[in-house]
Amino acid sequence: MTQTLPTRPGLSEEAQPAEKERRGHPILRATARGAVGSMAMSGLRQLTVSLGMVERTPPESVLRRTAPRLFRNVPAERRPALVEAVHWLYGAAGGAAFGLLPRVIRERRWAGPVYGVLAWAAFETGIAPALGLPRSRDTAAERLALLADHLLYGAVVGASARPRPRR
């Protein structure tokens, strides 16, 4: 059964199909935004690691713990690329999960940033302990840095769900 989406008044006949397609794929848009959000996080993390606020990024810790043989078999100079690729895939999966949320939630301005913070909280309270990841440091600077990059991720992921203003 095909889904019939309501049309927006004021759009031309030829613009209607494009509007339907744009609105019809929230999971795909959110997946792409999740990958881009992870890329943005990576940039912010580069800064916070360089400033000494974060010692080791969570994606690197996860790879070292869950796939040590893979991590060791990758040449040392290529490991950062592996960590980034895995982080971007994880971010894309998180974006897809955001796309599954009800539209009424996804379209709220606060939804993306809250989602990013909840993703961080889920990692800290569930995933990291389940994997036995040790906390190397627990400083306020590190916490703020990780909070900031997850807020950024959420803002990017959530931006895909809000309706665009009419022109």
C-alpha positions as a Markdown table, in Angstrom:
| # | Residue | x | y | z |
|---|---|---|---|---|
| 1 | Met | 0.0 | 0.0 | 0.0 |
| 2 | Thr | 1.5 | 3.4 | -1.0 |
| 3 | Gln | 1.5 | 6.2 | 1.5 |
| 4 | Thr | -0.2 | 9.4 | 0.4 |
| 5 | Leu | 1.4 | 12.4 | 2.0 |
| 6 | Pro | -0.4 | 15.7 | 2.2 |
| 7 | Thr | 0.8 | 18.4 | -0.2 |
| 8 | Arg | 1.9 | 21.8 | 0.9 |
| 9 | Pro | -0.2 | 24.7 | -0.4 |
| 10 | Gly | 1.7 | 27.1 | -2.6 |
| 11 | Leu | 4.0 | 24.4 | -4.1 |
| 12 | Ser | 3.9 | 24.0 | -7.9 |
| 13 | Glu | 2.8 | 20.7 | -9.4 |
| 14 | Glu | 6.4 | 19.8 | -10.3 |
| 15 | Ala | 7.7 | 20.6 | -6.7 |
| 16 | Gln | 5.1 | 18.3 | -5.0 |
| 17 | Pro | 6.9 | 15.0 | -5.8 |
| 18 | Ala | 10.2 | 16.4 | -4.5 |
| 19 | Glu | 8.5 | 17.6 | -1.3 |
| 20 | Lys | 6.9 | 14.2 | -0.9 |
| 21 | Glu | 10.3 | 12.5 | -1.3 |
| 22 | Arg | 12.0 | 14.9 | 1.1 |
| 23 | Arg | 9.4 | 14.2 | 3.8 |
| 24 | Gly | 9.1 | 10.5 | 3.0 |
| 25 | His | 12.6 | 9.4 | 4.1 |
| 26 | Pro | 13.3 | 10.5 | 7.6 |
| 27 | Ile | 15.4 | 7.5 | 8.5 |
| 28 | Leu | 17.7 | 8.0 | 5.4 |
| 29 | Arg | 18.1 | 11.7 | 6.2 |
| 30 | Ala | 18.7 | 11.0 | 9.9 |
| 31 | Thr | 21.3 | 8.3 | 9.0 |
| 32 | Ala | 23.2 | 10.8 | 6.8 |
| 33 | Arg | 23.0 | 13.4 | 9.5 |
| 34 | Gly | 24.3 | 10.9 | 12.0 |
| 35 | Ala | 27.4 | 10.3 | 9.9 |
| 36 | Val | 27.9 | 14.0 | 9.4 |
| 37 | Gly | 27.3 | 14.6 | 13.1 |
| 38 | Ser | 30.0 | 12.1 | 14.0 |
| 39 | Met | 32.3 | 13.9 | 11.6 |
| 40 | Ala | 31.6 | 17.1 | 13.4 |
| 41 | Met | 32.2 | 15.4 | 16.7 |
| 42 | Ser | 35.5 | 14.1 | 15.4 |
| 43 | Gly | 36.6 | 17.7 | 14.7 |
| 44 | Leu | 35.7 | 18.9 | 18.2 |
| 45 | Arg | 37.3 | 15.8 | 19.7 |
| 46 | Gln | 40.5 | 16.6 | 17.8 |
| 47 | Leu | 40.5 | 19.9 | 19.6 |
| 48 | Thr | 39.7 | 18.6 | 23.1 |
| 49 | Val | 42.3 | 15.8 | 22.8 |
| 50 | Ser | 44.9 | 18.3 | 21.6 |
| 51 | Leu | 44.1 | 20.5 | 24.5 |
| 52 | Gly | 44.5 | 17.6 | 26.9 |
| 53 | Met | 40.9 | 17.6 | 28.0 |
| 54 | Val | 40.2 | 14.1 | 26.7 |
| 55 | Glu | 42.9 | 11.4 | 27.0 |
| 56 | Arg | 41.5 | 8.6 | 24.7 |
| 57 | Thr | 38.4 | 8.9 | 22.7 |
| 58 | Pro | 35.5 | 6.4 | 23.4 |
| 59 | Pro | 35.6 | 4.9 | 19.9 |
| 60 | Glu | 39.3 | 4.1 | 20.2 |
| 61 | Ser | 38.7 | 2.5 | 23.7 |
| 62 | Val | 35.8 | 0.4 | 22.3 |
| 63 | Leu | 37.9 | -0.8 | 19.3 |
| 64 | Arg | 40.8 | -1.7 | 21.6 |
| 65 | Arg | 38.5 | -3.7 | 23.9 |
| 66 | Thr | 36.1 | -5.4 | 21.4 |
| 67 | Ala | 38.5 | -6.0 | 18.4 |
| 68 | Pro | 42.0 | -6.0 | 19.8 |
| 69 | Arg | 43.4 | -8.3 | 17.1 |
| 70 | Leu | 41.9 | -6.1 | 14.3 |
| 71 | Phe | 43.2 | -3.0 | 16.0 |
| 72 | Arg | 46.7 | -4.5 | 16.4 |
| 73 | Asn | 46.7 | -5.8 | 12.8 |
| 74 | Val | 46.1 | -2.3 | 11.4 |
| 75 | Pro | 49.4 | -0.4 | 11.0 |
| 76 | Ala | 49.8 | 2.2 | 13.7 |
| 77 | Glu | 49.7 | 5.1 | 11.2 |
| 78 | Arg | 46.3 | 3.8 | 9.9 |
| 79 | Arg | 44.6 | 3.2 | 13.2 |
| 80 | Pro | 43.2 | 6.8 | 13.5 |
| 81 | Ala | 41.4 | 6.2 | 10.1 |
| 82 | Leu | 39.9 | 2.9 | 11.4 |
| 83 | Val | 38.7 | 4.6 | 14.6 |
| 84 | Glu | 37.1 | 7.4 | 12.5 |
| 85 | Ala | 35.4 | 5.1 | 10.1 |
| 86 | Val | 33.9 | 3.0 | 12.9 |
| 87 | His | 32.8 | 6.2 | 14.7 |
| 88 | Trp | 31.1 | 7.5 | 11.6 |
| 89 | Leu | 29.3 | 4.2 | 11.1 |
| 90 | Tyr | 28.2 | 4.2 | 14.7 |
| 91 | Gly | 27.0 | 7.8 | 14.3 |
| 92 | Ala | 25.1 | 6.8 | 11.2 |
| 93 | Ala | 23.4 | 4.0 | 13.1 |
| 94 | Gly | 22.5 | 6.4 | 15.9 |
| 95 | Gly | 21.1 | 8.8 | 13.3 |
| 96 | Ala | 19.0 | 6.0 | 11.9 |
| 97 | Ala | 17.6 | 5.3 | 15.4 |
| 98 | Phe | 16.7 | 9.0 | 15.7 |
| 99 | Gly | 14.9 | 8.8 | 12.4 |
| 100 | Leu | 12.7 | 6.0 | 13.9 |
| 101 | Leu | 11.4 | 8.3 | 16.6 |
| 102 | Pro | 7.9 | 9.7 | 16.0 |
| 103 | Arg | 7.8 | 12.8 | 13.8 |
| 104 | Val | 6.2 | 14.9 | 16.5 |
| 105 | Ile | 9.3 | 14.3 | 18.7 |
| 106 | Arg | 11.9 | 14.5 | 15.9 |
| 107 | Glu | 10.7 | 18.0 | 14.8 |
| 108 | Arg | 11.2 | 19.6 | 18.2 |
| 109 | Arg | 14.2 | 21.9 | 18.4 |
| 110 | Trp | 15.3 | 20.3 | 21.6 |
| 111 | Ala | 15.0 | 16.7 | 20.3 |
| 112 | Gly | 18.4 | 16.4 | 18.7 |
| 113 | Pro | 20.5 | 17.8 | 21.5 |
| 114 | Val | 18.6 | 15.8 | 24.1 |
| 115 | Tyr | 19.1 | 12.7 | 21.9 |
| 116 | Gly | 22.9 | 13.4 | 21.8 |
| 117 | Val | 23.1 | 13.7 | 25.5 |
| 118 | Leu | 21.0 | 10.5 | 26.0 |
| 119 | Ala | 23.3 | 8.7 | 23.6 |
| 120 | Trp | 26.3 | 9.8 | 25.7 |
| 121 | Ala | 24.5 | 8.8 | 28.9 |
| 122 | Ala | 23.7 | 5.4 | 27.5 |
| 123 | Phe | 27.3 | 4.8 | 26.6 |
| 124 | Glu | 28.6 | 6.0 | 30.0 |
| 125 | Thr | 26.1 | 4.0 | 32.1 |
| 126 | Gly | 25.4 | 1.0 | 29.9 |
| 127 | Ile | 27.8 | 0.3 | 27.0 |
| 128 | Ala | 31.1 | 1.2 | 28.7 |
| 129 | Pro | 30.5 | -0.8 | 31.9 |
| 130 | Ala | 29.2 | -3.8 | 29.9 |
| 131 | Leu | 32.4 | -3.8 | 27.8 |
| 132 | Gly | 34.5 | -3.3 | 30.9 |
| 133 | Leu | 36.0 | -0.1 | 29.6 |
| 134 | Pro | 38.2 | 1.5 | 32.3 |
| 135 | Arg | 37.8 | 5.2 | 33.0 |
| 136 | Ser | 41.3 | 6.6 | 32.6 |
| 137 | Arg | 40.3 | 9.9 | 34.1 |
| 138 | Asp | 37.1 | 11.4 | 35.4 |
| 139 | Thr | 37.8 | 15.1 | 35.2 |
| 140 | Ala | 35.3 | 17.9 | 34.8 |
| 141 | Ala | 37.1 | 19.1 | 31.7 |
| 142 | Glu | 36.7 | 15.6 | 30.1 |
| 143 | Arg | 33.0 | 15.4 | 31.0 |
| 144 | Leu | 32.4 | 18.9 | 29.6 |
| 145 | Ala | 34.2 | 18.0 | 26.4 |
| 146 | Leu | 32.3 | 14.8 | 25.9 |
| 147 | Leu | 29.0 | 16.5 | 26.7 |
| 148 | Ala | 29.8 | 19.3 | 24.2 |
| 149 | Asp | 30.6 | 16.9 | 21.4 |
| 150 | His | 27.4 | 14.9 | 22.0 |
| 151 | Leu | 25.3 | 18.1 | 22.1 |
| 152 | Leu | 26.9 | 19.0 | 18.7 |
| 153 | Tyr | 26.1 | 15.5 | 17.3 |
| 154 | Gly | 22.5 | 15.7 | 18.5 |
| 155 | Ala | 22.1 | 19.2 | 17.0 |
| 156 | Val | 23.3 | 18.0 | 13.6 |
| 157 | Val | 21.1 | 14.8 | 13.7 |
| 158 | Gly | 18.1 | 16.7 | 14.8 |
| 159 | Ala | 18.4 | 19.4 | 12.2 |
| 160 | Ser | 17.2 | 16.9 | 9.5 |
| 161 | Ala | 13.8 | 16.4 | 11.1 |
| 162 | Arg | 12.7 | 20.0 | 11.4 |
| 163 | Pro | 10.5 | 21.3 | 8.5 |
| 164 | Arg | 12.1 | 23.8 | 6.3 |
| 165 | Pro | 10.6 | 27.3 | 6.2 |
| 166 | Arg | 8.6 | 28.1 | 3.1 |
| 167 | Arg | 10.1 | 30.5 | 0.6 |
